[in-house]
C-alpha cells in the first residue's frame, strides 16, 4: 500500500493549529505526500515552495516537545481514563501504535523517529475520537473500512486493518489465558492421568490434553451464553411476566434455547460420529450381519419336523444324504437354519455330526467359507483321522477355497502329533510363505515331531530360532531335547541344551542331572558323568535308582569295577538302597565278566524286591550262560526271550545270536535269526559271518 498519499489537508490544518512555529529543515519530498481535498488547494501547496507544509509544522512541534511513543501512549490513556474498559483500551492502543509505527517506518524511510511520532499522534487522536463515539467494536466491527473526512481512503483502510489485527491478537491472547486455566482443570487432569495409565505418552498425550481443554472451554462458553440469554430474557420480560401472572398464574415462564446453527456433532472418545462416513460404515456392518447371521431360524413344523427328527436319530453307519435332500426341499434353509441343525446334531447325536457337516459344506445355501472347512478339519485332526483331513483339503481346493494360516496351523499340530515329520514340515513352511510368524504352540509341536522322529538337531534349530525372536521356550521343550540327546548318547548336544537352560534361568532338578549323567556315560566320558553326579548331590538332590544305574553304566564302559563298587558303598552309607535299575546294570556287567555266582546272587536280590526282571536281565543271562556253555540255563533264557520276542530290538537279537554262536548253539542261533528277520530287522554282516562260521565248525553241546 502506498502510504505517501494518506493525509488530507484538513488533518494538516488540524496539526498546524497545534503550533504556529515554522520549521524549515524538512525535505521537500514530504510536502508531495499530501493528498489535498480540492484541486485548488493542491496546486497552492505544490506550486508554492515557500510556505512550509502543515505536516512539517507538526514535525517541528514534535521536535520541540520531544514526543515519543511513551508520551503518545500517556496522552491516550489520560484522555480515556473515564472509560469503563480502561485496561482493554490501553492494551488496544499500545498494540495499535506498535503496528502503525512499523508501517510508517517502512514507507517513510528518510524520516527520523520524531517525525514518525508526530504522524502517530495525528492517527491515534482520530482513532481515540472514533472510539469515544462508539467504542472499538463499532470502529472495526464493519466488514469494510468506512471513509473518513480527515483521513484518505488508503490511510483509513490501513487504520482499519491494523485495528482488526490488534483485536484478533487480543482475542487470541485472551483465549490463550483461558486455555491455561482449562489445562489445569480437574477433568482434563483426570483424563490425562487415565491416558498415561493406558500407555499414551509424548506428543500424542500433549495433543489430547490441549484438545480436551479446548472442548472444556467451548462447553463452558456455551453454558455461559445460555445463562446470559436467560438472564436477558428474564430482565426484558419481567414486566410482561408480572402482567401475565395476574391473568394466568398457572402459566410458567419458559425460556427457550437459542436456535442452533449448523449440524449437531456427536463425539465419542475423539471420534466425530456425525461424519457421513460413519453412516456408511454402519450400513455395511448391518449388511454383513444380515448375510452372516440372520435374526432367527425359520420355524419348523409338520412334515419338516418329522424329517429333522429322523436326521437327529440316525446311526453312525447310516447315510443322511436322502433325509437331508428331503429336509432341504421342505424348508429351503438358509445359513442360520443349517447352523441350528448342526448345533443340535453336535449335542444330541455327535456320531453323525461330522458326516452331516461334510455334506452340508457342499450346499450352496450354507454359504460355505474357509472357517467352516477349518472347523471340520480341526474336528477330524483331533481324532487323528489323517485321511479324512486330506480328503477335506482336496475338496476345499476344488471348490476354490484356499487354506489360510489357521487351517495350516491345524495341519501342523495334526502331522506333528501322528509323527509325520515330512508333512508337518511342509505345512510349517507354508505358514512362513503366508508371512505368518509361528507362535509358541506351533514351535512346540514341530520340535516334538522332530524329537519323536529321532531328529533332535532339527528341533534344536527351531529352538535357536525362537531365542532369536525373543520367544522363551518352555522348560518342557528343553527337557525333551535333553532327553533325546541323552538317549542317543550325544554328549555334545546334551551339553548345548544344558548351557541354554542355564542361561534361560531354569532351575536344575534331579532329572536334569540324571540325563547329563546318562549322556556322558553312554559317550564314554565317565569323568564328566561323575562331575554332574557330584554336583547333583552338592545341590541337595539325592540320586535315585535310575541315576545311579546310569553312573554305574558309565563305569561299565571303561570296565572300572572298583570305582563303581566304591560309589555304591559311599551311597549306601548315606542310606541309598539299590533298585531294579542298578541291579540290572550290575547283572549285565558281571555277566559279561562271566562271574556266574555273583550274578546269581544279584538275581536273588532282584527277586527279594518282588519285581519282574526286565528284558535286559534275560538278555544278559542268555549271553552269560551261552558263553559259559551252560546248555540248560541258556536254553531256559532263550525260551523266555522267545516268549517276549515282540520287545526285542535289533541290538538284542544280534547279541543273543552272537552269544549262542559262541556257545555252540547253532540251531538255536539260526532260529533266533529267523525271528529277527520275521520282525523286519536285517542282521549285520558280522552276525551272518559268525553264524556261518559256527555252522562249519559246529561241535556238540557240552553236557552240564
Secondary structure per residue as TSV (DSSP state, phi and psi in degrees):
chain	resnum	aa	ss	phi	psi
A	1	X	-	360.0	137.9
A	2	X	-	-88.4	104.4
A	3	X	G	-83.2	-0.3
A	4	X	G	-77.2	-7.3
A	5	X	G	-118.9	56.6
A	6	X	-	-106.5	-40.9
A	7	X	B	-99.3	131.4
A	8	X	-	-84.4	164.7
A	9	X	H	-66.1	-31.8
A	10	X	H	-64.2	-38.9
A	11	X	H	-67.2	-31.6
A	12	X	H	-70.2	-40.7
A	13	X	H	-61.6	-36.7
A	14	X	H	-64.3	-38.0
A	15	X	H	-70.2	-37.2
A	16	X	H	-65.7	-26.7
A	17	X	T	-69.8	-19.8
A	18	X	T	-68.3	-31.2
A	19	X	-	-155.7	127.1
A	20	X	-	-84.7	-1.5
A	21	X	-	-73.3	137.1
A	22	X	-	-78.9	164.0
A	23	X	-	-140.7	132.8
A	24	X	-	-122.7	13.6
A	25	X	-	-113.2	28.5
A	26	X	S	-106.9	146.8
A	27	X	-	-67.7	144.2
A	28	X	H	-66.9	-18.1
A	29	X	H	-67.5	-24.1
A	30	X	H	-70.1	-36.9
A	31	X	H	-63.2	-28.8
A	32	X	T	-75.6	-11.8
A	33	X	T	-83.3	-5.7
A	34	X	-	-74.7	145.6
A	35	X	-	-118.9	94.2
A	36	X	-	-70.9	161.4
A	37	X	S	-79.1	-46.8
A	38	X	S	-112.2	162.1
A	39	X	H	-70.7	-31.4
A	40	X	H	-65.0	-48.8
A	41	X	H	-63.5	-35.8
A	42	X	H	-62.2	-44.4
A	43	X	H	-68.3	-32.9
A	44	X	H	-64.7	-38.9
A	45	X	H	-77.4	-31.8
A	46	X	H	-82.5	-39.5
A	47	X	H	-80.8	-25.9
A	48	X	-	-95.4	104.2
A	49	X	-	-80.5	-14.0
A	50	X	S	-73.5	-49.8
A	51	X	S	-64.8	142.7
A	52	X	-	-86.4	133.7
A	53	X	-	-63.4	146.6
A	54	X	H	-58.6	-31.2
A	55	X	H	-63.9	-34.6
A	56	X	H	-69.3	-35.9
A	57	X	H	-62.8	-37.9
A	58	X	H	-62.4	-41.4
A	59	X	H	-63.1	-41.5
A	60	X	H	-61.3	-39.7
A	61	X	H	-61.7	-44.4
A	62	X	H	-65.9	-27.0
A	63	X	H	-69.4	-36.8
A	64	X	H	-74.6	-39.0
A	65	X	H	-87.8	-9.8
A	66	X	T	57.6	50.2
A	67	X	-	-70.2	143.3
A	68	X	-	-133.3	179.4
A	69	X	H	-62.1	-35.7
A	70	X	H	-68.9	-39.4
A	71	X	H	-68.2	-38.9
A	72	X	H	-60.8	-46.3
A	73	X	H	-64.8	-37.2
A	74	X	H	-65.8	-41.5
A	75	X	H	-62.9	-40.9
A	76	X	H	-65.8	-42.4
A	77	X	H	-65.4	-40.9
A	78	X	H	-66.1	-36.3
A	79	X	H	-72.0	-20.0
A	80	X	T	-111.5	20.6
A	81	X	T	-68.4	-24.0
A	82	X	T	-85.3	-4.5
A	83	X	-	-71.3	142.0
A	84	X	T	-69.5	-29.1
A	85	X	T	-105.0	55.2
A	86	X	H	-62.0	-40.7
A	87	X	H	-64.5	-42.5
A	88	X	H	-66.5	-41.5
A	89	X	H	-63.6	-40.7
A	90	X	H	-62.7	-42.1
A	91	X	H	-67.0	-40.2
A	92	X	H	-60.8	-48.0
A	93	X	H	-67.1	-36.1
A	94	X	H	-61.2	-47.4
A	95	X	H	-66.4	-39.4
A	96	X	H	-62.9	-45.1
A	97	X	H	-62.1	-39.6
A	98	X	H	-64.8	-41.2
A	99	X	H	-70.0	-44.3
A	100	X	H	-67.6	-31.7
A	101	X	H	-62.0	-42.0
A	102	X	H	-64.6	-40.8
A	103	X	H	-66.8	-41.3
A	104	X	H	-66.3	-38.2
A	105	X	H	-66.3	-32.1
A	106	X	H	-67.8	-35.7
A	107	X	H	-83.9	-49.5
A	108	X	-	-97.1	75.2
A	109	X	T	-71.3	-22.9
A	110	X	T	-86.8	-11.5
A	111	X	S	-84.4	146.4
A	112	X	-	-85.7	-177.4
A	113	X	H	-65.2	-38.9
A	114	X	H	-65.8	-38.0
A	115	X	H	-64.0	-44.5
A	116	X	H	-60.3	-40.8
A	117	X	H	-62.4	-37.7
A	118	X	H	-63.4	-44.0
A	119	X	H	-60.1	-44.6
A	120	X	H	-60.6	-37.4
A	121	X	H	-59.9	-44.7
A	122	X	H	-62.5	-46.8
A	123	X	H	-65.1	-44.8
A	124	X	H	-66.8	-37.2
A	125	X	H	-61.0	-41.5
A	126	X	H	-67.2	-39.7
A	127	X	H	-63.2	-41.7
A	128	X	H	-64.9	-38.2
A	129	X	H	-61.7	-43.2
A	130	X	H	-66.2	-35.6
A	131	X	H	-66.3	-37.8
A	132	X	H	-67.3	-26.6
A	133	X	H	-73.4	-45.4
A	134	X	H	-146.2	5.1
A	135	X	H	89.0	172.1
A	136	X	H	-65.0	-42.3
A	137	X	H	-63.6	-35.7
A	138	X	H	-66.3	-40.4
A	139	X	H	-68.1	-38.3
A	140	X	H	-110.8	3.2
A	141	X	-	-75.6	-18.6
A	142	X	S	-74.7	153.4
A	143	X	S	-74.8	-24.6
A	144	X	S	-127.4	156.4
A	145	X	-	-74.3	134.4
A	146	X	-	-88.2	138.3
A	147	X	-	-67.9	153.6
A	148	X	-	-122.8	149.9
A	149	X	S	-74.5	-24.7
A	150	X	S	-92.7	-33.6
A	151	X	B	-107.1	150.9
A	152	X	-	-69.1	167.8
A	153	X	H	-63.5	-39.8
A	154	X	H	-67.1	-42.0
A	155	X	H	-66.2	-43.6
A	156	X	H	-65.4	-34.7
A	157	X	H	-64.5	-38.7
A	158	X	H	-65.8	-43.1
A	159	X	H	-62.3	-41.9
A	160	X	H	-63.7	-44.0
A	161	X	H	-64.8	-41.7
A	162	X	H	-64.4	-39.3
A	163	X	H	-64.9	-42.7
A	164	X	H	-63.6	-38.5
A	165	X	H	-62.6	-40.9
A	166	X	H	-64.9	-43.7
A	167	X	H	-64.4	-38.9
A	168	X	H	-63.0	-43.2
A	169	X	H	-63.6	-40.3
A	170	X	H	-65.7	-38.7
A	171	X	H	-66.3	-40.4
A	172	X	H	-63.0	-41.2
A	173	X	H	-64.5	-39.0
A	174	X	H	-64.7	-44.6
A	175	X	H	-64.8	-35.3
A	176	X	H	-63.7	-42.8
A	177	X	H	-64.8	-40.8
A	178	X	H	-66.5	-36.7
A	179	X	H	-62.5	-36.7
A	180	X	H	-60.8	-38.0
A	181	X	H	-66.9	-44.7
A	182	X	H	-73.6	-23.0
A	183	X	H	-63.4	-27.2
A	184	X	T	-96.7	8.5
A	185	X	-	-66.3	149.6
A	186	X	H	-65.2	-39.0
A	187	X	H	-63.9	-41.4
A	188	X	H	-66.2	-41.9
A	189	X	H	-61.4	-40.7
A	190	X	H	-64.3	-42.9
A	191	X	H	-65.4	-36.4
A	192	X	H	-67.1	-38.9
A	193	X	H	-64.5	-41.6
A	194	X	H	-63.6	-42.5
A	195	X	H	-62.4	-38.8
A	196	X	H	-65.5	-35.1
A	197	X	H	-68.7	-32.4
A	198	X	T	-87.2	3.6
A	199	X	T	104.3	10.0
A	200	X	-	-85.3	127.3
A	201	X	-	-137.6	169.8
A	202	X	H	66.7	-138.1
A	203	X	H	-62.9	-37.1
A	204	X	H	-63.7	-42.9
A	205	X	H	-64.8	-40.7
A	206	X	H	-64.1	-41.4
A	207	X	H	-64.5	-42.2
A	208	X	H	-64.8	-37.3
A	209	X	H	-63.6	-45.0
A	210	X	H	-64.4	-37.2
A	211	X	H	-64.4	-45.8
A	212	X	H	-65.8	-38.5
A	213	X	H	-64.8	-39.8
A	214	X	H	-64.5	-43.4
A	215	X	H	-62.6	-39.6
A	216	X	H	-64.1	-40.5
A	217	X	H	-65.8	-43.1
A	218	X	H	-62.7	-39.6
A	219	X	H	-63.5	-42.4
A	220	X	H	-64.5	-41.3
A	221	X	H	-62.8	-38.3
A	222	X	H	-63.1	-47.1
A	223	X	H	-69.6	-31.5
A	224	X	H	-66.2	-39.4
A	225	X	H	-65.2	-37.8
A	226	X	H	-62.3	-41.8
A	227	X	H	-64.8	-42.0
A	228	X	H	-64.5	-41.2
A	229	X	H	-62.1	-42.9
A	230	X	H	-65.8	-42.9
A	231	X	H	-62.2	-42.9
A	232	X	H	-62.8	-40.9
A	233	X	H	-62.5	-42.8
A	234	X	H	-66.2	-41.0
A	235	X	H	-67.5	-42.0
A	236	X	H	-69.5	-38.3
A	237	X	T	-102.8	19.7
A	238	X	H	-61.8	-48.1
A	239	X	H	-65.3	-39.2
A	240	X	H	-63.7	-38.3
A	241	X	H	-66.8	-36.0
A	242	X	H	-64.4	-42.0
A	243	X	H	-66.0	-40.4
A	244	X	H	-69.3	-30.4
A	245	X	H	-65.5	-33.3
A	246	X	H	-68.7	-42.1
A	247	X	H	-75.4	-42.0
A	248	X	-	-141.7	96.2
A	249	X	T	-73.0	-22.8
A	250	X	T	-79.4	-12.0
A	251	X	-	-87.2	110.4
A	252	X	-	-78.2	157.1
A	253	X	-	-77.3	130.0
A	254	X	-	-115.5	124.2
A	255	X	-	-103.0	109.9
A	256	X	-	-80.1	151.7
A	257	X	-	-74.4	153.8
A	258	X	-	-67.4	151.6
A	259	X	-	-68.5	125.7
A	260	X	-	-79.9	139.1
A	261	X	-	-105.6	141.5
A	262	X	S	84.3	-175.7
A	263	X	-	-88.6	148.0
A	264	X	-	-73.6	134.8
A	265	X	-	-109.7	130.6
A	266	X	-	-109.8	122.1
A	267	X	E	-123.3	128.6
A	268	X	E	-128.7	117.5
A	269	X	T	52.0	40.6
A	270	X	T	86.6	-5.5
A	271	X	E	-92.0	127.3
A	272	X	E	-84.3	94.6
A	273	X	T	-77.7	-4.8
A	274	X	T	-80.0	-7.1
A	275	X	S	-65.6	137.0
A	276	X	H	-59.5	-23.3
A	277	X	H	-64.7	-29.9
A	278	X	H	-71.4	-30.1
A	279	X	H	-65.0	-40.1
A	280	X	H	-64.5	-41.3
A	281	X	H	-61.8	-42.8
A	282	X	H	-62.8	-40.2
A	283	X	H	-63.5	-41.9
A	284	X	H	-65.2	-39.1
A	285	X	H	-62.8	-43.9
A	286	X	H	-63.9	-38.2
A	287	X	H	-63.4	-44.0
A	288	X	H	-64.4	-41.8
A	289	X	H	-62.0	-41.6
A	290	X	H	-66.0	-34.7
A	291	X	H	-73.8	-42.0
A	292	X	H	-85.2	-34.8
A	293	X	S	-146.5	87.4
A	294	X	-	-61.6	170.5
A	295	X	S	-64.8	-55.6
A	296	X	S	-141.7	150.8
A	297	X	-	-72.6	163.5
A	298	X	-	-69.6	144.9
A	299	X	-	-68.1	137.9
A	300	X	-	-113.1	128.7
A	301	X	-	-155.5	170.0
A	302	X	T	65.6	-136.9
A	303	X	H	-64.5	-34.4
A	304	X	H	-62.7	-35.9
A	305	X	H	-69.3	-37.1
A	306	X	H	-63.7	-42.4
A	307	X	H	-64.5	-39.4
A	308	X	H	-65.1	-37.9
A	309	X	H	-64.6	-36.2
A	310	X	H	-63.5	-41.3
A	311	X	H	-63.2	-41.4
A	312	X	H	-68.7	-23.0
A	313	X	T	-99.4	8.8
A	314	X	-	-66.0	151.9
A	315	X	-	-91.4	167.8
A	316	X	T	-63.1	-34.2
A	317	X	T	-87.0	-4.9
A	318	X	S	-77.4	156.7
A	319	X	-	-99.2	115.1
A	320	X	-	-87.2	0.8
A	321	X	H	-63.8	-39.0
A	322	X	H	-66.2	-44.8
A	323	X	H	-66.9	-36.1
A	324	X	H	-64.8	-40.7
A	325	X	H	-62.6	-41.6
A	326	X	H	-65.9	-39.8
A	327	X	H	-65.4	-38.6
A	328	X	H	-64.8	-41.4
A	329	X	H	-65.6	-34.8
A	330	X	H	-79.6	-40.1
A	331	X	H	-98.6	-28.8
A	332	X	-	52.6	63.2
A	333	X	-	-72.1	153.9
A	334	X	-	-104.4	-174.7
A	335	X	H	-61.8	-39.4
A	336	X	H	-66.5	-32.3
A	337	X	H	-68.2	-39.7
A	338	X	H	-63.8	-44.2
A	339	X	H	-64.2	-37.7
A	340	X	H	-62.8	-42.2
A	341	X	H	-63.5	-45.2
A	342	X	H	-64.6	-37.0
A	343	X	H	-64.7	-41.4
A	344	X	H	-65.7	-39.5
A	345	X	H	-62.8	-41.6
A	346	X	H	-63.7	-31.8
A	347	X	H	-85.0	-41.2
A	348	X	H	-97.8	-31.0
A	349	X	-	-143.0	71.9
A	350	X	H	-65.1	-19.2
A	351	X	H	-67.1	-31.9
A	352	X	H	-100.7	-4.3
A	353	X	H	-61.2	-49.4
A	354	X	H	-67.4	-34.9
A	355	X	H	-65.8	-42.9
A	356	X	H	-67.2	-39.4
A	357	X	H	-62.7	-37.8
A	358	X	H	-65.2	-36.8
A	359	X	H	-70.5	-35.8
A	360	X	H	-66.5	-32.0
A	361	X	T	-59.9	-23.9
A	362	X	T	-87.9	-3.8
A	363	X	-	-83.4	133.8
A	364	X	G	-68.4	-34.6
A	365	X	G	-68.3	-17.8
A	366	X	G	-75.9	-19.8
A	367	X	-	55.8	58.6
A	368	X	-	-64.1	136.4
A	369	X	-	-125.1	178.1
A	370	X	H	-64.0	-29.1
A	371	X	H	-70.5	-29.7
A	372	X	H	-66.6	-42.9
A	373	X	H	-63.4	-40.7
A	374	X	H	-61.7	-39.3
A	375	X	H	-63.4	-42.7
A	376	X	H	-67.7	-41.8
A	377	X	H	-62.9	-39.8
A	378	X	H	-64.9	-38.4
A	379	X	H	-64.6	-43.1
A	380	X	H	-67.1	-37.6
A	381	X	H	-65.8	-35.5
A	382	X	H	-65.7	-25.0
A	383	X	T	-95.5	7.5
A	384	X	T	59.5	34.5
A	385	X	-	-93.6	79.7
A	386	X	H	-65.5	-41.7
A	387	X	H	-63.5	-41.5
A	388	X	H	-65.1	-38.4
A	389	X	H	-61.7	-46.0
A	390	X	H	-66.4	-33.5
A	391	X	H	-66.8	-42.6
A	392	X	H	-65.4	-36.5
A	393	X	H	-62.2	-44.5
A	394	X	H	-63.6	-40.9
A	395	X	H	-64.8	-36.8
A	396	X	H	-63.0	-45.4
A	397	X	H	-68.7	-37.6
A	398	X	H	-62.2	-32.0
A	399	X	T	-84.9	6.3
A	400	X	T	83.6	16.0
A	401	X	-	-110.5	116.8
A	402	X	-	-89.4	143.0
A	403	X	-	-62.8	140.3
A	404	X	-	-101.1	-173.0
A	405	X	H	-63.5	-34.8
A	406	X	H	-67.7	-40.7
A	407	X	H	-64.2	-43.1
A	408	X	H	-67.6	-32.5
A	409	X	H	-61.6	-41.4
A	410	X	H	-61.3	-39.7
A	411	X	H	-65.0	-40.2
A	412	X	H	-60.0	-46.3
A	413	X	H	-63.9	-40.7
A	414	X	H	-67.1	-50.7
A	415	X	H	-64.8	-33.8
A	416	X	H	-67.1	-37.4
A	417	X	H	-67.6	-40.2
A	418	X	H	-85.1	-4.9
A	419	X	T	86.8	13.8
A	420	X	-	-87.3	87.0
A	421	X	H	-66.9	-38.5
A	422	X	H	-62.9	-48.1
A	423	X	H	-69.5	-35.3
A	424	X	H	-63.1	-40.3
A	425	X	H	-67.2	-38.4
A	426	X	H	-61.8	-44.1
A	427	X	H	-65.3	-37.4
A	428	X	H	-64.2	-42.1
A	429	X	H	-68.4	-32.3
A	430	X	H	-63.2	-38.0
A	431	X	H	-59.5	-43.5
A	432	X	H	-65.6	-36.6
A	433	X	H	-65.1	-30.1
A	434	X	T	-73.0	-8.3
A	435	X	T	84.0	11.1
A	436	X	-	-84.5	132.1
A	437	X	-	-89.2	115.7
A	438	X	-	-59.2	145.3
A	439	X	-	-97.6	-172.7
A	440	X	H	-63.6	-40.0
A	441	X	H	-63.9	-41.4
A	442	X	H	-67.4	-42.7
A	443	X	H	-60.0	-42.9
A	444	X	H	-62.8	-42.3
A	445	X	H	-62.7	-44.8
A	446	X	H	-66.3	-41.5
A	447	X	H	-66.2	-38.8
A	448	X	H	-66.7	-33.5
A	449	X	H	-64.0	-43.8
A	450	X	H	-66.0	-39.5
A	451	X	H	-65.9	-45.1
A	452	X	H	-66.3	-26.3
A	453	X	T	-85.2	2.4
A	454	X	T	77.6	26.9
A	455	X	-	-123.0	67.9
A	456	X	H	-66.1	-24.6
A	457	X	H	-65.7	-38.6
A	458	X	H	-64.6	-39.2
A	459	X	H	-65.1	-35.6
A	460	X	H	-67.3	-33.3
A	461	X	H	-62.2	-41.3
A	462	X	H	-66.1	-33.9
A	463	X	H	-62.4	-43.5
A	464	X	H	-66.0	-34.3
A	465	X	H	-64.9	-39.2
A	466	X	H	-62.8	-43.6
A	467	X	H	-64.2	-35.3
A	468	X	H	-65.3	-36.1
A	469	X	T	-87.4	11.5
A	470	X	T	60.5	33.6
A	471	X	-	-102.7	118.0
A	472	X	-	-80.7	116.1
A	473	X	-	-67.9	155.9
A	474	X	-	-79.0	162.4
A	475	X	H	-65.1	-31.8
A	476	X	H	-62.9	-37.2
A	477	X	H	-67.7	-44.1
A	478	X	H	-58.3	-44.8
A	479	X	H	-67.6	-35.7
A	480	X	H	-64.0	-43.0
A	481	X	H	-65.0	-43.3
A	482	X	H	-62.6	-39.1
A	483	X	H	-65.1	-40.0
A	484	X	H	-66.3	-44.9
A	485	X	H	-63.4	-37.5
A	486	X	H	-66.4	-42.5
A	487	X	H	-66.1	-31.1
A	488	X	H	-83.1	-8.1
A	489	X	T	74.6	22.4
A	490	X	-	-89.9	92.0
A	491	X	H	-69.6	-33.4
A	492	X	H	-65.8	-47.4
A	493	X	H	-63.7	-40.6
A	494	X	H	-62.6	-37.6
A	495	X	H	-65.5	-38.2
A	496	X	H	-63.6	-45.4
A	497	X	H	-64.8	-38.2
A	498	X	H	-63.0	-41.5
A	499	X	H	-65.6	-39.3
A	500	X	H	-64.0	-39.9
A	501	X	H	-64.3	-37.5
A	502	X	H	-66.2	-43.1
A	503	X	H	-68.1	-30.6
A	504	X	H	-75.0	-12.5
A	505	X	T	90.1	17.5
A	506	X	-	-81.5	143.6
A	507	X	-	-75.6	142.2
A	508	X	-	-84.8	119.3
A	509	X	-	-104.5	-175.9
A	510	X	H	-64.2	-40.9
A	511	X	H	-64.4	-35.6
A	512	X	H	-57.5	-50.4
A	513	X	H	-68.8	-37.1
A	514	X	H	-62.6	-39.8
A	515	X	H	-68.0	-38.3
A	516	X	H	-66.0	-40.4
A	517	X	H	-61.5	-42.3
A	518	X	H	-64.9	-43.3
A	519	X	H	-63.2	-49.8
A	520	X	H	-69.5	-31.0
A	521	X	H	-66.3	-45.6
A	522	X	H	-67.3	-28.9
A	523	X	T	-77.8	-7.5
A	524	X	T	86.4	8.6
A	525	X	-	-98.5	80.9
A	526	X	H	-70.5	-24.5
A	527	X	H	-64.4	-48.3
A	528	X	H	-65.2	-35.9
A	529	X	H	-63.3	-43.9
A	530	X	H	-69.1	-34.3
A	531	X	H	-62.4	-45.6
A	532	X	H	-67.3	-33.5
A	533	X	H	-64.6	-43.5
A	534	X	H	-67.9	-39.0
A	535	X	H	-61.9	-36.1
A	536	X	H	-62.1	-42.9
A	537	X	H	-68.3	-38.0
A	538	X	H	-63.7	-34.8
A	539	X	T	-79.6	2.3
A	540	X	T	94.7	7.4
A	541	X	-	-90.3	127.8
A	542	X	-	-85.9	126.9
A	543	X	-	-64.8	135.1
A	544	X	-	-91.0	-175.8
A	545	X	H	-65.2	-40.9
A	546	X	H	-68.1	-43.3
A	547	X	H	-63.3	-41.0
A	548	X	H	-64.5	-39.3
A	549	X	H	-63.0	-38.5
A	550	X	H	-64.4	-38.2
A	551	X	H	-67.8	-39.9
A	552	X	H	-64.9	-38.9
A	553	X	H	-64.0	-32.6
A	554	X	H	-64.7	-40.9
A	555	X	H	-68.6	-31.5
A	556	X	H	-63.2	-34.1
A	557	X	H	-57.2	-37.0
A	558	X	T	-102.5	5.6
A	559	X	T	57.8	42.2
A	560	X	-	-98.2	73.9
A	561	X	H	-68.2	-36.2
A	562	X	H	-63.3	-42.2
A	563	X	H	-66.4	-36.7
A	564	X	H	-64.9	-42.5
A	565	X	H	-67.8	-37.7
A	566	X	H	-62.9	-40.0
A	567	X	H	-62.5	-42.9
A	568	X	H	-64.0	-38.5
A	569	X	H	-67.9	-38.4
A	570	X	H	-63.9	-40.3
A	571	X	H	-70.3	-36.7
A	572	X	H	-66.0	-30.0
A	573	X	H	-64.6	-32.7
A	574	X	T	-86.3	6.3
A	575	X	T	97.6	10.6
A	576	X	-	-78.9	138.0
A	577	X	-	-121.3	121.0
A	578	X	-	-60.1	144.9
A	579	X	-	-113.8	-163.8
A	580	X	H	-64.3	-34.6
A	581	X	H	-66.5	-45.2
A	582	X	H	-66.1	-42.5
A	583	X	H	-65.4	-34.0
A	584	X	H	-63.1	-43.6
A	585	X	H	-64.9	-41.8
A	586	X	H	-66.6	-37.9
A	587	X	H	-63.0	-44.0
A	588	X	H	-63.6	-41.5
A	589	X	H	-66.9	-49.1
A	590	X	H	-68.8	-30.0
A	591	X	H	-67.4	-39.5
A	592	X	H	-63.3	-32.0
A	593	X	T	-82.5	1.1
A	594	X	T	62.0	31.4
A	595	X	-	-91.2	80.8
A	596	X	H	-66.6	-46.4
A	597	X	H	-62.9	-46.3
A	598	X	H	-63.1	-36.4
A	599	X	H	-66.2	-41.1
A	600	X	H	-67.1	-30.4
A	601	X	H	-65.6	-38.7
A	602	X	H	-65.7	-33.6
A	603	X	H	-63.9	-36.8
A	604	X	H	-63.9	-38.6
A	605	X	H	-67.3	-35.4
A	606	X	H	-64.7	-39.5
A	607	X	H	-64.9	-34.4
A	608	X	H	-64.9	-28.6
A	609	X	H	-70.1	-18.3
A	610	X	T	77.2	20.8
A	611	X	-	-112.3	153.0
A	612	X	-	-75.3	128.3
A	613	X	-	-60.1	135.7
A	614	X	-	-68.0	169.5
A	615	X	H	-60.8	-36.0
A	616	X	H	-61.4	-32.1
A	617	X	H	-65.4	-43.1
A	618	X	H	-66.9	-36.7
A	619	X	H	-63.4	-41.6
A	620	X	H	-65.4	-40.3
A	621	X	H	-66.0	-40.7
A	622	X	H	-61.7	-42.2
A	623	X	H	-63.8	-44.8
A	624	X	H	-68.1	-47.9
A	625	X	H	-69.4	-33.0
A	626	X	H	-67.2	-43.5
A	627	X	H	-71.2	-27.7
A	628	X	T	-82.3	-1.5
A	629	X	T	60.1	35.0
A	630	X	-	-92.9	93.2
A	631	X	H	-61.9	-46.3
A	632	X	H	-63.2	-48.9
A	633	X	H	-71.1	-32.6
A	634	X	H	-66.4	-46.6
A	635	X	H	-66.4	-33.4
A	636	X	H	-62.7	-42.7
A	637	X	H	-66.4	-37.3
A	638	X	H	-64.6	-38.7
A	639	X	H	-61.7	-40.1
A	640	X	H	-64.3	-40.2
A	641	X	H	-69.2	-36.6
A	642	X	H	-64.4	-34.6
A	643	X	H	-68.5	-25.4
A	644	X	T	-113.3	35.7
A	645	X	G	-62.9	-27.9
A	646	X	G	-67.7	-19.8
A	647	X	G	-89.8	-10.3
A	648	X	-	-79.8	143.7
A	649	X	-	-108.3	177.6
A	650	X	H	-61.8	-36.0
A	651	X	H	-67.6	-39.8
A	652	X	H	-66.7	-41.3
A	653	X	H	-59.6	-47.3
A	654	X	H	-64.9	-36.9
A	655	X	H	-66.9	-39.0
A	656	X	H	-65.3	-46.2
A	657	X	H	-62.3	-43.5
A	658	X	H	-62.7	-41.6
A	659	X	H	-66.7	-41.5
A	660	X	H	-65.1	-38.2
A	661	X	H	-65.2	-39.6
A	662	X	H	-66.3	-31.4
A	663	X	H	-87.1	-4.9
A	664	X	T	90.4	11.4
A	665	X	-	-93.6	73.1
A	666	X	H	-70.2	-43.0
A	667	X	H	-63.5	-41.0
A	668	X	H	-65.5	-36.7
A	669	X	H	-65.3	-38.9
A	670	X	H	-64.7	-37.6
A	671	X	H	-67.1	-40.5
A	672	X	H	-66.7	-34.9
A	673	X	H	-64.2	-39.3
A	674	X	H	-64.0	-38.7
A	675	X	H	-63.2	-38.2
A	676	X	H	-64.3	-45.4
A	677	X	H	-69.0	-32.0
A	678	X	H	-65.5	-29.0
A	679	X	T	-84.6	-1.7
A	680	X	T	92.8	9.6
A	681	X	-	-93.3	136.7
A	682	X	-	-97.3	130.4
A	683	X	-	-75.7	147.9
A	684	X	-	-74.8	163.4
A	685	X	H	-63.7	-34.6
A	686	X	H	-64.5	-40.4
A	687	X	H	-67.5	-42.5
A	688	X	H	-62.4	-39.8
A	689	X	H	-66.8	-40.4
A	690	X	H	-64.1	-41.1
A	691	X	H	-66.7	-40.1
A	692	X	H	-65.2	-42.0
A	693	X	H	-65.5	-36.7
A	694	X	H	-68.8	-34.2
A	695	X	H	-66.7	-35.1
A	696	X	H	-72.8	-45.6
A	697	X	T	-104.6	40.3
A	698	X	-	-69.3	147.1
A	699	X	-	-130.0	169.1
A	700	X	-	-71.7	149.8
A	701	X	-	-71.2	137.8
A	702	X	-	-71.0	143.4
A	703	X	-	-90.0	138.4
A	704	X	-	-109.6	360.0
